[in-house]
């Protein structure tokens, strides 16, 4: 495990304290959620990094407005066409 020092403005630190968890855990969660939102890590890996199951992570992210499936209308239409071919 690596340790880094991070300087945060007092206002940001105060906002992080409002999460009712230690700042280190709040920052870790935000980083993992953002990596997942960007598609850098899978839901399984994100759950593992946060010490929860994949399903628990998916539910947690969904409650925070990060969808599990993020497809455009065209992508959904293509999926439907592929299913219809089966």
VMD Tcl script that builds the backbone (N, CA, C; Angstrom):
set m [mol new atoms 258]
animate dup $m
set s [atomselect $m all]
$s set {name element resname resid chain x y z} {
  {N N UNK 1 A 0.838 -1.169 0.000}
  {CA C UNK 1 A 0.000 0.000 0.000}
  {C C UNK 1 A 0.885 1.235 0.000}
  {N N UNK 2 A 0.506 2.213 -0.795}
  {CA C UNK 2 A 1.240 3.474 -0.848}
  {C C UNK 2 A 0.558 4.501 0.036}
  {N N UNK 3 A 1.333 5.382 0.580}
  {CA C UNK 3 A 0.814 6.482 1.376}
  {C C UNK 3 A 1.191 7.776 0.686}
  {N N UNK 4 A 0.219 8.675 0.566}
  {CA C UNK 4 A 0.497 9.984 -0.030}
  {C C UNK 4 A 0.025 11.073 0.912}
  {N N UNK 5 A 0.654 12.206 0.820}
  {CA C UNK 5 A 0.222 13.384 1.574}
  {C C UNK 5 A -0.550 14.267 0.610}
  {N N UNK 6 A -1.678 14.754 1.058}
  {CA C UNK 6 A -2.543 15.552 0.208}
  {C C UNK 6 A -2.946 16.811 0.953}
  {N N UNK 7 A -2.718 17.955 0.357}
  {CA C UNK 7 A -3.117 19.222 0.974}
  {C C UNK 7 A -4.492 19.601 0.455}
  {N N UNK 8 A -5.410 19.821 1.379}
  {CA C UNK 8 A -6.780 20.202 1.031}
  {C C UNK 8 A -7.141 21.512 1.708}
  {N N UNK 9 A -7.891 22.336 1.010}
  {CA C UNK 9 A -8.371 23.578 1.601}
  {C C UNK 9 A -9.291 23.248 2.773}
  {N N UNK 10 A -9.359 24.156 3.741}
  {CA C UNK 10 A -10.196 23.952 4.915}
  {C C UNK 10 A -11.655 23.731 4.530}
  {N N UNK 11 A -12.125 24.456 3.520}
  {CA C UNK 11 A -13.521 24.319 3.097}
  {C C UNK 11 A -13.794 22.905 2.579}
  {N N UNK 12 A -12.878 22.362 1.793}
  {CA C UNK 12 A -13.050 21.011 1.272}
  {C C UNK 12 A -12.980 19.988 2.400}
  {N N UNK 13 A -12.059 20.178 3.319}
  {CA C UNK 13 A -11.951 19.281 4.470}
  {C C UNK 13 A -13.251 19.282 5.270}
  {N N UNK 14 A -13.822 20.457 5.477}
  {CA C UNK 14 A -15.089 20.556 6.206}
  {C C UNK 14 A -16.202 19.815 5.470}
  {N N UNK 15 A -16.233 19.929 4.161}
  {CA C UNK 15 A -17.248 19.218 3.381}
  {C C UNK 15 A -17.062 17.706 3.482}
  {N N UNK 16 A -15.828 17.251 3.442}
  {CA C UNK 16 A -15.550 15.817 3.565}
  {C C UNK 16 A -15.956 15.288 4.940}
  {N N UNK 17 A -15.810 16.101 5.969}
  {CA C UNK 17 A -16.215 15.686 7.322}
  {C C UNK 17 A -17.725 15.444 7.386}
  {N N UNK 18 A -18.486 16.103 6.524}
  {CA C UNK 18 A -19.939 15.943 6.515}
  {C C UNK 18 A -20.375 14.558 6.046}
  {N N UNK 19 A -19.456 13.774 5.497}
  {CA C UNK 19 A -19.797 12.416 5.073}
  {C C UNK 19 A -19.917 11.466 6.257}
  {N N UNK 20 A -19.573 11.957 7.452}
  {CA C UNK 20 A -19.631 11.157 8.679}
  {C C UNK 20 A -18.742 9.913 8.618}
  {N N UNK 21 A -17.641 10.038 7.930}
  {CA C UNK 21 A -16.636 8.988 7.920}
  {C C UNK 21 A -15.267 9.659 7.950}
  {N N UNK 22 A -14.245 8.932 8.369}
  {CA C UNK 22 A -12.908 9.538 8.367}
  {C C UNK 22 A -12.575 10.085 6.977}
  {N N UNK 23 A -11.882 11.203 6.945}
  {CA C UNK 23 A -11.559 11.860 5.674}
  {C C UNK 23 A -10.846 10.900 4.729}
  {N N UNK 24 A -9.937 10.076 5.257}
  {CA C UNK 24 A -9.211 9.140 4.404}
  {C C UNK 24 A -10.167 8.199 3.679}
  {N N UNK 25 A -11.192 7.712 4.392}
  {CA C UNK 25 A -12.166 6.807 3.775}
  {C C UNK 25 A -13.056 7.539 2.785}
  {N N UNK 26 A -13.437 8.768 3.111}
  {CA C UNK 26 A -14.272 9.560 2.205}
  {C C UNK 26 A -13.532 9.829 0.900}
  {N N UNK 27 A -12.267 10.191 0.993}
  {CA C UNK 27 A -11.464 10.464 -0.203}
  {C C UNK 27 A -11.281 9.187 -1.013}
  {N N UNK 28 A -11.000 8.085 -0.338}
  {CA C UNK 28 A -10.833 6.798 -1.026}
  {C C UNK 28 A -12.104 6.442 -1.794}
  {N N UNK 29 A -13.266 6.590 -1.145}
  {CA C UNK 29 A -14.538 6.274 -1.789}
  {C C UNK 29 A -14.773 7.163 -3.007}
  {N N UNK 30 A -14.514 8.444 -2.867}
  {CA C UNK 30 A -14.708 9.361 -3.994}
  {C C UNK 30 A -13.803 9.019 -5.166}
  {N N UNK 31 A -12.573 8.656 -4.880}
  {CA C UNK 31 A -11.638 8.283 -5.944}
  {C C UNK 31 A -12.125 7.028 -6.660}
  {N N UNK 32 A -12.506 6.015 -5.897}
  {CA C UNK 32 A -12.961 4.761 -6.504}
  {C C UNK 32 A -14.242 4.986 -7.306}
  {N N UNK 33 A -15.182 5.757 -6.758}
  {CA C UNK 33 A -16.420 6.043 -7.488}
  {C C UNK 33 A -16.130 6.761 -8.807}
  {N N UNK 34 A -15.208 7.691 -8.784}
  {CA C UNK 34 A -14.879 8.421 -10.006}
  {C C UNK 34 A -14.168 7.511 -11.016}
  {N N UNK 35 A -13.285 6.662 -10.544}
  {CA C UNK 35 A -12.626 5.721 -11.446}
  {C C UNK 35 A -13.645 4.786 -12.088}
  {N N UNK 36 A -14.628 4.347 -11.311}
  {CA C UNK 36 A -15.686 3.493 -11.838}
  {C C UNK 36 A -16.539 4.268 -12.852}
  {N N UNK 37 A -16.923 5.493 -12.497}
  {CA C UNK 37 A -17.755 6.315 -13.389}
  {C C UNK 37 A -17.058 6.531 -14.728}
  {N N UNK 38 A -15.742 6.688 -14.707}
  {CA C UNK 38 A -14.967 6.902 -15.930}
  {C C UNK 38 A -14.679 5.608 -16.683}
  {N N UNK 39 A -15.014 4.473 -16.081}
  {CA C UNK 39 A -14.775 3.197 -16.735}
  {C C UNK 39 A -13.366 2.666 -16.578}
  {N N UNK 40 A -12.622 3.222 -15.635}
  {CA C UNK 40 A -11.241 2.787 -15.407}
  {C C UNK 40 A -11.206 1.467 -14.639}
  {N N UNK 41 A -12.149 1.276 -13.713}
  {CA C UNK 41 A -12.245 0.026 -12.957}
  {C C UNK 41 A -13.646 -0.551 -13.112}
  {N N UNK 42 A -13.747 -1.860 -12.986}
  {CA C UNK 42 A -15.033 -2.547 -13.057}
  {C C UNK 42 A -15.772 -2.411 -11.731}
  {N N UNK 43 A -17.039 -2.777 -11.738}
  {CA C UNK 43 A -17.820 -2.739 -10.497}
  {C C UNK 43 A -17.246 -3.723 -9.483}
  {N N UNK 44 A -16.761 -4.872 -9.952}
  {CA C UNK 44 A -16.164 -5.840 -9.040}
  {C C UNK 44 A -14.904 -5.309 -8.392}
  {N N UNK 45 A -14.043 -4.691 -9.197}
  {CA C UNK 45 A -12.796 -4.132 -8.668}
  {C C UNK 45 A -13.099 -2.967 -7.734}
  {N N UNK 46 A -14.051 -2.125 -8.099}
  {CA C UNK 46 A -14.418 -0.998 -7.237}
  {C C UNK 46 A -14.939 -1.498 -5.892}
  {N N UNK 47 A -15.772 -2.517 -5.928}
  {CA C UNK 47 A -16.263 -3.096 -4.682}
  {C C UNK 47 A -15.131 -3.637 -3.840}
  {N N UNK 48 A -14.217 -4.346 -4.488}
  {CA C UNK 48 A -13.063 -4.898 -3.782}
  {C C UNK 48 A -12.245 -3.780 -3.129}
  {N N UNK 49 A -12.005 -2.699 -3.858}
  {CA C UNK 49 A -11.216 -1.587 -3.319}
  {C C UNK 49 A -11.890 -0.925 -2.123}
  {N N UNK 50 A -13.222 -0.995 -2.084}
  {CA C UNK 50 A -13.958 -0.391 -0.973}
  {C C UNK 50 A -14.377 -1.403 0.082}
  {N N UNK 51 A -13.959 -2.654 -0.088}
  {CA C UNK 51 A -14.260 -3.676 0.911}
  {C C UNK 51 A -15.718 -4.092 0.927}
  {N N UNK 52 A -16.351 -4.108 -0.243}
  {CA C UNK 52 A -17.747 -4.543 -0.319}
  {C C UNK 52 A -17.908 -5.464 -1.518}
  {N N UNK 53 A -19.017 -6.168 -1.534}
  {CA C UNK 53 A -19.279 -7.055 -2.663}
  {C C UNK 53 A -19.588 -6.229 -3.909}
  {N N UNK 54 A -19.482 -6.877 -5.035}
  {CA C UNK 54 A -19.797 -6.211 -6.311}
  {C C UNK 54 A -21.231 -5.696 -6.287}
  {N N UNK 55 A -22.161 -6.535 -5.860}
  {CA C UNK 55 A -23.567 -6.150 -5.826}
  {C C UNK 55 A -23.794 -4.962 -4.884}
  {N N UNK 56 A -23.177 -4.989 -3.707}
  {CA C UNK 56 A -23.313 -3.866 -2.768}
  {C C UNK 56 A -22.754 -2.587 -3.381}
  {N N UNK 57 A -21.632 -2.708 -4.099}
  {CA C UNK 57 A -21.066 -1.523 -4.738}
  {C C UNK 57 A -22.009 -0.981 -5.804}
  {N N UNK 58 A -22.563 -1.855 -6.636}
  {CA C UNK 58 A -23.489 -1.417 -7.690}
  {C C UNK 58 A -24.671 -0.674 -7.075}
  {N N UNK 59 A -25.218 -1.215 -6.006}
  {CA C UNK 59 A -26.342 -0.554 -5.329}
  {C C UNK 59 A -25.915 0.793 -4.755}
  {N N UNK 60 A -24.752 0.826 -4.126}
  {CA C UNK 60 A -24.243 2.067 -3.531}
  {C C UNK 60 A -24.035 3.130 -4.604}
  {N N UNK 61 A -23.370 2.756 -5.685}
  {CA C UNK 61 A -23.125 3.703 -6.773}
  {C C UNK 61 A -24.441 4.180 -7.379}
  {N N UNK 62 A -25.389 3.277 -7.543}
  {CA C UNK 62 A -26.693 3.650 -8.104}
  {C C UNK 62 A -27.411 4.653 -7.215}
  {N N UNK 63 A -27.354 4.449 -5.901}
  {CA C UNK 63 A -27.981 5.406 -4.974}
  {C C UNK 63 A -27.344 6.789 -5.099}
  {N N UNK 64 A -26.079 6.823 -5.504}
  {CA C UNK 64 A -25.366 8.089 -5.674}
  {C C UNK 64 A -25.525 8.667 -7.079}
  {N N UNK 65 A -26.330 7.998 -7.909}
  {CA C UNK 65 A -26.601 8.504 -9.253}
  {C C UNK 65 A -25.630 8.040 -10.317}
  {N N UNK 66 A -24.821 7.027 -10.003}
  {CA C UNK 66 A -23.884 6.479 -10.991}
  {C C UNK 66 A -24.500 5.194 -11.511}
  {N N UNK 67 A -24.959 5.190 -12.750}
  {CA C UNK 67 A -25.676 4.019 -13.264}
  {C C UNK 67 A -24.760 2.825 -13.506}
  {N N UNK 68 A -25.344 1.636 -13.357}
  {CA C UNK 68 A -24.603 0.409 -13.653}
  {C C UNK 68 A -24.461 0.249 -15.159}
  {N N UNK 69 A -25.561 0.458 -15.874}
  {CA C UNK 69 A -25.535 0.415 -17.335}
  {C C UNK 69 A -25.562 1.841 -17.850}
  {N N UNK 70 A -24.619 2.158 -18.671}
  {CA C UNK 70 A -24.525 3.516 -19.207}
  {C C UNK 70 A -24.384 3.417 -20.720}
  {N N UNK 71 A -25.541 3.278 -21.375}
  {CA C UNK 71 A -25.536 3.094 -22.817}
  {C C UNK 71 A -26.325 4.211 -23.479}
  {N N UNK 72 A -25.891 4.573 -24.664}
  {CA C UNK 72 A -26.637 5.559 -25.438}
  {C C UNK 72 A -27.863 4.873 -26.039}
  {N N UNK 73 A -28.770 5.668 -26.562}
  {CA C UNK 73 A -29.960 5.107 -27.192}
  {C C UNK 73 A -29.576 4.211 -28.368}
  {N N UNK 74 A -28.591 4.626 -29.144}
  {CA C UNK 74 A -28.125 3.813 -30.271}
  {C C UNK 74 A -27.537 2.474 -29.804}
  {N N UNK 75 A -26.798 2.511 -28.705}
  {CA C UNK 75 A -26.228 1.275 -28.172}
  {C C UNK 75 A -27.328 0.318 -27.704}
  {N N UNK 76 A -28.349 0.884 -27.034}
  {CA C UNK 76 A -29.484 0.056 -26.598}
  {C C UNK 76 A -30.189 -0.559 -27.814}
  {N N UNK 77 A -30.376 0.234 -28.838}
  {CA C UNK 77 A -31.044 -0.252 -30.044}
  {C C UNK 77 A -30.241 -1.383 -30.687}
  {N N UNK 78 A -28.937 -1.250 -30.737}
  {CA C UNK 78 A -28.084 -2.298 -31.284}
  {C C UNK 78 A -28.179 -3.567 -30.438}
  {N N UNK 79 A -28.192 -3.417 -29.128}
  {CA C UNK 79 A -28.350 -4.572 -28.234}
  {C C UNK 79 A -29.665 -5.285 -28.527}
  {N N UNK 80 A -30.734 -4.516 -28.690}
  {CA C UNK 80 A -32.044 -5.085 -28.968}
  {C C UNK 80 A -32.024 -5.855 -30.291}
  {N N UNK 81 A -31.392 -5.282 -31.300}
  {CA C UNK 81 A -31.284 -5.952 -32.604}
  {C C UNK 81 A -30.520 -7.265 -32.471}
  {N N UNK 82 A -29.464 -7.256 -31.687}
  {CA C UNK 82 A -28.673 -8.480 -31.500}
  {C C UNK 82 A -29.497 -9.552 -30.777}
  {N N UNK 83 A -30.263 -9.146 -29.810}
  {CA C UNK 83 A -31.121 -10.095 -29.065}
  {C C UNK 83 A -32.189 -10.656 -29.990}
  {N N UNK 84 A -32.776 -9.815 -30.817}
  {CA C UNK 84 A -33.808 -10.260 -31.751}
  {C C UNK 84 A -33.281 -11.301 -32.723}
  {N N UNK 85 A -31.990 -11.267 -33.031}
  {CA C UNK 85 A -31.394 -12.227 -33.965}
  {C C UNK 85 A -31.284 -13.622 -33.347}
  {N N UNK 86 A -31.287 -13.691 -32.026}
  {CA C UNK 86 A -31.119 -14.983 -31.365}
  {C C UNK 86 A -32.311 -15.842 -31.494}
}
mol reanalyze $m
mol bondsrecalc $m
mol representation Tube
mol addrep $m
